[in-house]
């Protein structure tokens, strides 16, 4: 939106209103130019929201639903949307030819794949037992923090965290929140003390492998 007098694109919105047409939404603005003080009107037209297919994963479960979006809205993997099932994070975007892309305009999308941000985080914990591995799955609050060198207790083991695998990388330093952790790798230590106990968060345990 450019001032018709001086050409500046810096302006203050004095008033705005929505005019609903059959298939489009028209938003009318009354603007005051920051540069010359001129007052002028502008109209922005866009298609009305339309329903798009949304598949939400909640760990092993999936839910199919519909979400209303503006056809010219840009979508990207990693973006957040508010659906009827709560806040979700886009994990994949499928086109009509079943091709998956990382970014797309809504009108071109066939299915939006997403993960729920409303459920507990689930991640794996592997304890290296010198040739064998004790493996667990835990569910915690999404903002629960785990750091490299933390001493944790899980089941009958007390172990030191040495690697954290997240959605994007493996790290041997720093910390990560449970919502982005895929797996925690730890080695047993001969301590009686620990920073926290994950035992109550176990939802699945595997025999030694």
C-alpha positions as CSV (number, residue, x, y, z in Angstrom):
1,X,0.0,0.0,0.0
2,X,1.7,3.2,-1.3
3,X,0.7,6.8,-0.6
4,X,-0.7,8.3,-3.8
5,X,0.8,11.7,-2.9
6,X,4.4,11.0,-2.0
7,X,4.9,7.3,-2.8
8,X,5.8,6.3,0.8
9,X,4.8,2.8,1.9
10,X,4.9,3.8,5.6
11,X,1.4,4.5,7.0
12,X,-0.7,4.3,10.1
13,X,-4.1,2.5,9.9
14,X,-6.8,4.8,11.1
15,X,-9.8,2.5,10.4
16,X,-10.4,-0.9,8.7
17,X,-13.5,-2.9,7.8
18,X,-14.3,-6.2,6.1
19,X,-16.7,-6.3,3.2
20,X,-17.8,-9.9,2.6
21,X,-18.5,-10.9,-1.0
22,X,-19.7,-14.2,-2.3
23,X,-16.4,-15.9,-2.8
24,X,-14.0,-13.2,-1.7
25,X,-13.2,-11.1,1.4
26,X,-12.5,-7.4,0.8
27,X,-10.7,-5.5,3.5
28,X,-10.9,-1.7,3.3
29,X,-8.3,0.5,5.1
30,X,-8.3,4.2,5.9
31,X,-4.6,5.1,6.1
32,X,-2.5,8.1,7.1
33,X,0.9,8.5,5.5
34,X,3.8,8.8,7.9
35,X,5.8,10.9,5.5
36,X,3.4,13.6,4.2
37,X,0.3,13.1,6.4
38,X,-2.0,12.5,3.5
39,X,-5.1,10.4,4.3
40,X,-6.2,7.8,1.7
41,X,-8.1,4.5,1.3
42,X,-6.9,1.1,0.1
43,X,-8.7,-2.2,-0.6
44,X,-7.2,-5.6,-0.3
45,X,-9.1,-8.5,-1.8
46,X,-8.5,-12.2,-1.1
47,X,-10.4,-15.4,-1.6
48,X,-12.6,-16.6,1.3
49,X,-11.2,-19.4,3.5
50,X,-11.7,-22.9,2.1
51,X,-11.5,-26.3,3.7
52,X,-8.3,-28.4,3.4
53,X,-7.6,-32.0,4.5
54,X,-5.5,-32.2,7.7
55,X,-4.1,-35.4,9.2
56,X,-2.8,-35.1,12.8
57,X,-0.6,-37.7,14.4
58,X,-0.6,-38.3,18.1
59,X,2.2,-40.8,18.5
60,X,0.8,-44.1,17.0
61,X,-2.7,-42.6,16.4
62,X,-3.8,-40.4,13.6
63,X,-6.9,-38.2,13.2
64,X,-8.4,-36.9,10.0
65,X,-10.0,-33.5,10.0
66,X,-10.5,-30.3,8.0
67,X,-9.0,-26.9,8.5
68,X,-10.1,-23.7,6.9
69,X,-7.3,-21.6,5.2
70,X,-7.0,-18.8,2.8
71,X,-6.1,-20.3,-0.7
72,X,-3.2,-17.9,-1.1
73,X,-1.8,-18.6,2.4
74,X,1.8,-19.9,2.3
75,X,2.4,-23.1,4.3
76,X,5.7,-24.6,5.3
77,X,7.0,-27.6,7.2
78,X,7.5,-26.5,10.8
79,X,4.7,-23.9,10.8
80,X,2.0,-24.1,13.5
81,X,-1.7,-24.2,12.8
82,X,-4.7,-24.0,15.1
83,X,-7.1,-26.8,14.3
84,X,-10.3,-28.1,15.9
85,X,-8.1,-30.5,17.8
86,X,-5.8,-27.8,19.1
87,X,-2.3,-26.5,18.1
88,X,-0.4,-28.7,15.5
89,X,2.9,-28.5,13.8
90,X,3.2,-29.1,10.0
91,X,5.4,-32.1,9.3
92,X,4.7,-32.7,5.6
93,X,2.8,-31.1,2.7
94,X,1.3,-33.4,0.0
95,X,0.4,-32.2,-3.5
96,X,-2.2,-33.7,-5.8
97,X,0.4,-35.9,-7.5
98,X,1.3,-37.3,-4.0
99,X,4.7,-35.4,-4.1
100,X,5.8,-34.1,-0.7
101,X,7.2,-30.6,-0.5
102,X,8.5,-28.3,2.3
103,X,6.6,-25.2,1.2
104,X,3.5,-24.6,-0.8
105,X,0.6,-22.2,-1.4
106,X,-2.6,-23.6,0.3
107,X,-4.6,-23.8,-3.0
108,X,-2.0,-26.3,-4.3
109,X,-2.0,-28.6,-1.3
110,X,-3.9,-32.0,-1.2
111,X,-3.2,-33.0,2.4
112,X,-1.5,-31.3,5.3
113,X,0.3,-33.7,7.7
114,X,0.9,-32.5,11.2
115,X,1.8,-33.6,14.7
116,X,-0.2,-32.5,17.8
117,X,1.3,-30.0,20.2
118,X,-1.3,-30.7,22.8
119,X,-0.1,-34.2,23.9
120,X,2.8,-35.2,26.1
121,X,6.2,-35.6,24.4
122,X,7.4,-39.1,23.8
123,X,11.1,-40.1,23.4
124,X,13.3,-43.1,23.8
125,X,16.0,-43.8,26.4
126,X,18.8,-46.3,25.6
127,X,21.1,-47.5,28.4
128,X,24.4,-49.0,27.1
129,X,25.2,-52.1,29.2
130,X,28.5,-53.0,27.6
131,X,27.2,-54.9,24.6
132,X,23.5,-55.0,25.6
133,X,21.0,-52.2,25.6
134,X,18.1,-51.5,27.9
135,X,15.5,-49.5,25.9
136,X,12.5,-47.5,27.2
137,X,9.9,-45.1,25.9
138,X,8.9,-42.2,28.1
139,X,6.2,-39.6,28.1
140,X,6.8,-36.3,29.8
141,X,5.7,-32.6,29.7
142,X,6.7,-31.1,26.4
143,X,9.0,-28.6,28.0
144,X,10.8,-31.1,30.3
145,X,14.6,-30.5,29.8
146,X,17.3,-33.1,29.5
147,X,21.0,-32.1,29.4
148,X,24.2,-34.0,28.4
149,X,25.9,-35.2,31.6
150,X,22.6,-35.3,33.5
151,X,22.4,-38.3,35.9
152,X,19.1,-39.9,35.5
153,X,17.3,-42.9,37.1
154,X,15.1,-45.1,35.0
155,X,13.8,-48.5,36.2
156,X,16.7,-50.1,38.1
157,X,19.4,-48.1,36.3
158,X,21.3,-44.9,37.2
159,X,23.0,-43.5,34.2
160,X,24.8,-40.5,32.8
161,X,23.4,-38.9,29.6
162,X,26.2,-38.7,26.9
163,X,24.2,-38.1,23.6
164,X,20.8,-36.5,22.9
165,X,19.3,-37.2,19.5
166,X,16.7,-34.5,18.5
167,X,14.6,-34.1,15.4
168,X,17.4,-32.3,13.6
169,X,20.7,-33.7,15.0
170,X,22.7,-35.5,17.6
171,X,24.4,-33.5,20.3
172,X,27.0,-34.2,23.0
173,X,26.7,-30.9,24.8
174,X,23.9,-28.6,26.0
175,X,20.3,-29.6,26.6
176,X,17.1,-30.1,24.7
177,X,13.4,-30.0,25.5
178,X,11.4,-33.3,25.4
179,X,9.2,-32.1,22.6
180,X,12.1,-32.2,20.1
181,X,14.0,-35.2,21.6
182,X,13.9,-38.5,19.6
183,X,16.2,-40.6,21.9
184,X,18.5,-40.1,24.9
185,X,21.6,-42.3,25.1
186,X,23.1,-43.0,28.5
187,X,25.7,-45.2,30.3
188,X,25.5,-46.6,33.8
189,X,27.3,-45.0,36.7
190,X,28.0,-46.2,40.2
191,X,26.2,-43.3,41.9
192,X,23.4,-43.4,44.4
193,X,22.2,-39.9,43.6
194,X,20.6,-38.6,40.4
195,X,19.1,-35.4,38.9
196,X,15.7,-36.9,38.2
197,X,13.8,-40.2,38.0
198,X,12.1,-41.1,34.6
199,X,10.7,-44.4,35.9
200,X,7.2,-43.0,36.4
201,X,7.2,-41.7,32.8
202,X,7.9,-45.1,31.2
203,X,5.2,-46.2,28.8
204,X,7.1,-49.0,27.1
205,X,10.2,-51.1,28.0
206,X,12.1,-53.6,25.8
207,X,14.0,-56.7,26.9
208,X,17.8,-56.4,26.7
209,X,19.0,-56.5,23.2
